[in-house]
Amino acid sequence: MDLMETLRKYIALVGIVTTIGGGFYAWGVFNNRLDELEQSKSTKNIKAMQKEIANLDKRLGVLESQVIQFKNPLAN
């Protein structure tokens, strides 16, 4: 009987260690997926689009100031 009880303890210990190891493995896989997503091509495209939008905003500001100047040429 003592042998069976010892065997059960070891089996339970192996099960617990395996479960904890599986949790760490799943956590690592999840982090790798997040890293890949952050470095994906679509993220680079979004950054390029944001730069282009900022550039267009500047150009729009210049054009608006030019339009304001042409609206009131006799005001000066």
Buried (B, 14 or more C-beta within 10 A) or exposed (E): EEEEEEEEEEEEEEEEEEEEEEEEEEEEEEEEEEEEEEEEEEEEEEEEEEEEEEEEEEEEEEEEEEEEEEEEEEEE
